Amino acid sequence: MKAKGFSKALLYHLQWKVQLRKFLEGKCDFDVTGVSSEDCKFGKWLRSEEVAKYASHPEIREIEKAHIRLHQSAKRVYGLKMLGEDLAAQRELKKVEANSMKLASLLSTLRIVNEN
């Protein structure tokens, strides 16, 4: 896979994260409950033929786990925000940020491994 594929995946993820943050700030609507980790753009990329040849790489399995955790935390952020628990939602968003950094690092590692 070309580096462009990994960059595209990271862009999908970052766009999703920006939307979640905007929702938390009250700047847009964002219902994460209807989008599973398999149905979002990043999830579709992760299950694409383009990525299938890397299925045996441990980084892919870790990316999958981090991606699922991101969706779980985002659903909690959404639920807390809908309940008016903004501080708790902000704390939960920190988990999203931590998993996001891990996912980005894993994508970077996989891109580097792929280049060599």
N, C-alpha and C positions, 0 to 999 in steps of 0.2 A: 504494500500500500504506500502511496506517495504521502509525503508530509502534509500535503493539502487535505487529505482525508482526516488526519488527526486534528488539524486546525479547524476543519469544519465541525467536527464533533465537539471540540472545546467551545466553539462559537455557539452551537446549539445549547450547550449547558449554561454558558454565561448569559445568554438571552433569557433563558428560563429563570435563572437566579435573579436577574434584574427585575423581571416581572413580579417575582415573589416579593422582593424588597419594595417595589412600588406599591404593591397591594398592601403591604404592612404599613406603609406610610400614608395610605388612603388615597393614592394617586391613580389607581386603576382597579378594575375588577379582575379577579384571578381565582378561578375555582379549581383547585388542585384535586378535588375529590373525584372528578370525572376522568382524569388522565392517569393511567397507570404507568409504571416504569417501562412497560413494554410499548405503550402507545405514544409516548412523547417522541420528539424528533431524535433526541439522543438515544433513546431506547431502540428506535427503529434502526438507527445507524449501527448500534451495538449488535443487532441481530441480522445485519446485512451480509450478503455474500462477501463483500469487501473485507469484513472483519472475521468471517468464519475461518479463514485459514490461520488465524491467530488464537483459535479456541484453546489450544494446548498451552498457551503462555499463561503463567501464573498471574501476570498483570491483568489479563482479561477477566479472570475470575475475581480478582480484587476490585476491578472497575465495576463489575456487575454488582458486587456486594455494596460498594460505596454508593452506587446509583440507586439501589433499592433503599438504602438508609436515607438518602436525600429525599426521596419521595415520602418516606414515612415521617421524617421530620417536617417536611413541607405541609403535610396533612395536619400535623399537630399545630404548626404555626397558623394555618388557615382556621382551624377549629378554635384556637385560643383567641384569635383576632375577632372572629364572629361572635364570641362570647364577651368581647370587650376587655379581655385580659391582655392588654397591649404589652405590659412589662414581661409577662410570662412568654408571650409570643416572641419578643425580642431575645429573651434567653434561649428559646428554642432555635431561633435563627442562627445563633452562634454555633449550634450543632451542624446546621446546614453549611455554614462557612467552613468549619473544620473538615467535613466530608468533601466539600467542594475543592479545597486545597489538596486533599489526598487524591481525588479523582484527577485533577489537573496534573499532579506530579506523576501519577501512573500513566496518563496519556503521554506525557513527555518522555518517560522512560521507554514506553513501547515504541514511540516514534524513533528514538535514538537507536534502539535495538534493531528496528526495521531498516534503518539507514545503513547499518553495518553488515 
